[in-house]
Amino acid sequence: DAVLDACLEQDPLSKVACETATKTGMVMVFGEITTKAKVNYEEIVRKTCKGIGFISEDVGLDADTCKVLVHIEEQSPDIGQGVHGMGTKTLEETGAGDQGHMFGYATDETEELMPLTHVLATKIGYRLTQVRKDGTCPWLRPDGKTQVTVEYSKEGGAVVPVRVHTILISTQHSPDVTNETIHKELMEHVIKPVVPEKYLDEQTIFHLNPSGRFVIGGPHGDAGLTGR
């Protein structure tokens, strides 16, 4: 996304198909980019990693010292002529550069017109970043994942959210924090500020770092690869 933003900032007509792969001590950006923009890809990679919070090997990646591999080429002319005619086609004539399978629909159960499960999981993830960066939970580290399960009822042909059934948060942490502190502060500083009280009850299940330990994370713990 950061590479795309940098290209579009200078050249709104940029054609960007950029992927990222990362593992211990390494980030690679690769793909096809056709643009008039002059972009320092390595600088963007390091700045983005630092903004995420990968500032030392202890948290999974050091933005200043990691190896950055850049393998960017222009879009194949065979693909370009079929999609946008290398600039000769009108907007109505342009085609898709790739194909994908999507499913889903807009729903009025949230302001975002997205399912409540998705909205809450995303907001919890964002809240984890907030309380890590503002120092509320200094033991937090950048890696983490969230999942929310919601119970629905059928009302006149529509499904309406009734309650949150389960909340799962697995988040990377410093080695010196206890599981009790993690559980307490995730409830107080992350879950309660995000999840409306009306959806929580005594039966709601909370899986908070259920594996018991999540110190090794980021690219050091798991290879990462974007998908199209």
C-alpha positions in Angstrom: 0.0 0.0 0.0 2.8 2.4 0.8 4.4 1.8 -2.6 1.1 2.3 -4.3 0.5 5.6 -2.4 4.0 6.9 -3.3 3.4 6.1 -7.0 -0.1 7.7 -7.2 1.1 10.8 -5.3 3.4 11.6 -8.2 1.5 10.0 -11.1 -2.2 9.4 -10.7 -2.2 7.1 -13.8 0.3 4.7 -12.3 -0.3 1.0 -12.9 0.8 -0.8 -9.7 0.8 -4.6 -9.0 3.2 -4.8 -6.0 3.6 -7.7 -3.6 5.6 -8.1 -0.4 7.3 -11.1 1.1 9.2 -11.1 4.4 11.1 -13.4 6.7 13.8 -13.0 9.4 15.9 -9.9 8.6 14.5 -9.5 5.1 11.7 -7.7 3.2 11.2 -8.1 -0.5 9.0 -6.0 -2.7 8.3 -7.4 -6.2 5.9 -7.1 -9.1 5.0 -5.0 -12.0 4.8 -1.2 -11.9 4.4 1.2 -14.8 4.7 4.8 -13.6 6.3 8.2 -14.3 6.9 8.5 -10.5 10.5 8.5 -9.2 10.2 6.2 -6.1 12.8 5.1 -3.6 11.4 1.7 -2.9 13.9 0.8 -0.2 13.3 4.0 1.7 9.5 3.3 1.6 10.0 -0.2 2.9 12.1 0.9 5.8 9.8 3.8 6.7 6.7 1.5 6.6 8.4 -1.2 8.8 9.4 1.4 11.3 5.9 2.9 11.4 4.4 -0.5 12.1 6.8 -0.9 15.1 9.5 -3.2 13.7 12.4 -1.3 15.2 14.6 -4.1 16.6 15.3 -7.8 16.1 13.7 -8.4 19.5 10.2 -7.6 18.0 10.8 -9.7 14.9 12.4 -7.2 12.4 14.7 -4.2 12.5 13.7 -1.6 9.9 17.1 0.0 9.9 19.3 -3.1 9.4 17.1 -5.6 7.6 17.9 -6.6 4.0 15.6 -5.0 1.5 15.2 -6.7 -1.9 13.5 -4.8 -4.7 12.4 -6.7 -7.9 10.2 -4.3 -9.8 9.6 -4.4 -13.5 7.2 -2.7 -15.9 3.9 -4.4 -16.8 4.1 -6.9 -19.6 3.0 -5.2 -22.9 1.0 -8.3 -23.7 -1.1 -7.7 -20.5 -1.1 -4.0 -21.0 -2.6 -4.0 -24.5 -5.3 -6.3 -23.3 -6.2 -4.3 -20.3 -5.8 -0.6 -21.1 -4.4 -0.8 -24.7 -1.2 0.9 -23.4 -3.1 4.1 -23.0 -5.3 3.9 -26.1 -8.5 2.6 -24.6 -11.3 4.6 -23.0 -12.4 4.0 -19.5 -15.4 2.1 -20.8 -13.1 -0.2 -22.9 -10.6 -1.1 -20.2 -10.6 -4.7 -18.8 -9.5 -6.4 -15.7 -5.8 -7.0 -15.2 -6.4 -10.1 -13.2 -9.3 -12.3 -12.0 -10.4 -13.2 -8.5 -13.3 -14.8 -6.7 -15.3 -12.6 -4.3 -18.4 -13.2 -2.3 -20.4 -11.2 0.2 -22.8 -8.3 0.4 -23.3 -5.0 2.1 -25.3 -5.1 5.4 -26.9 -2.4 7.5 -26.0 -4.0 10.8 -23.1 -1.5 11.1 -22.3 2.1 9.9 -19.5 0.6 7.8 -22.0 -1.6 6.0 -19.9 -4.6 6.9 -20.7 -7.6 9.1 -20.4 -6.9 12.8 -17.9 -9.7 13.1 -15.5 -8.1 10.6 -16.0 -4.6 12.1 -15.3 -5.6 15.7 -12.3 -7.8 14.8 -10.8 -4.9 12.7 -11.4 -2.3 15.5 -9.9 -4.6 18.1 -6.8 -4.9 15.9 -6.6 -1.2 15.5 -7.0 -0.7 19.2 -4.1 -3.0 19.9 -1.9 -0.7 17.8 -3.2 2.4 19.5 -2.5 1.2 23.1 0.9 -0.1 22.0 2.0 3.1 20.5 0.6 5.5 23.1 2.2 3.5 25.9 -1.0 2.3 27.6 0.1 -1.3 27.2 3.9 -1.1 26.8 4.3 -4.8 26.9 2.6 -5.2 23.5 4.6 -5.9 20.4 3.5 -5.4 16.7 2.4 -8.9 15.7 -1.2 -10.1 16.5 -4.5 -11.4 15.3 -8.1 -11.1 16.2 -11.4 -13.0 15.6 -14.9 -12.3 16.7 -17.8 -14.7 16.6 -21.4 -13.2 16.8 -24.7 -14.9 17.4 -27.5 -13.8 15.1 -31.3 -14.2 15.1 -33.6 -14.3 12.1 -36.1 -11.4 12.1 -38.4 -11.0 9.1 -36.0 -12.6 6.6 -33.0 -10.7 7.9 -30.3 -11.8 10.4 -29.7 -9.4 13.3 -26.7 -9.5 15.7 -27.8 -10.5 19.2 -24.6 -11.0 21.2 -20.9 -11.6 20.9 -20.3 -15.3 21.3 -16.5 -15.4 21.3 -13.6 -13.0 21.2 -10.1 -14.3 20.3 -7.0 -12.1 20.6 -3.5 -13.5 20.1 -0.9 -10.7 20.5 2.8 -10.6 20.6 4.2 -9.4 24.0 7.4 -8.7 25.9 8.9 -11.7 27.7 8.5 -10.2 31.2 4.7 -9.7 31.3 2.5 -12.2 33.0 -0.5 -13.9 31.3 -2.7 -12.4 34.1 -1.6 -8.9 33.1 -2.2 -9.6 29.5 -5.7 -10.9 30.2 -6.6 -8.0 32.5 -5.3 -5.2 30.3 -6.7 -6.6 27.0 -10.1 -6.7 28.7 -9.8 -3.2 30.2 -8.0 -1.3 27.4 -8.9 -3.1 24.2 -12.1 -5.1 24.4 -14.3 -2.9 26.6 -13.5 0.4 24.7 -14.3 -1.3 21.4 -17.1 -3.8 21.8 -20.5 -2.3 22.8 -21.6 -3.5 26.2 -24.9 -4.6 24.9 -23.3 -7.4 23.0 -21.3 -8.8 26.0 -22.8 -11.1 28.6 -21.8 -13.7 31.2 -21.7 -16.4 28.5 -19.3 -14.5 26.2 -16.1 -16.6 25.7 -12.7 -14.8 25.8 -9.7 -16.5 24.3 -6.9 -14.1 25.2 -3.4 -15.4 24.1 -4.7 -19.0 24.5 -1.4 -20.5 23.5 0.2 -19.0 26.7 3.2 -17.4 25.1 3.8 -15.2 22.1 7.2 -13.5 22.4 8.7 -14.5 19.0 6.6 -12.8 16.3 6.7 -10.7 13.1 8.7 -12.0 10.2 11.0 -13.9 12.6 8.1 -16.0 13.8 6.3 -16.4 10.5 7.0 -15.7 6.9 4.7 -13.1 5.5 3.3 -12.9 1.9 0.7 -10.6 0.5 -1.9 -12.0 -1.9 -3.7 -10.5 -4.9 
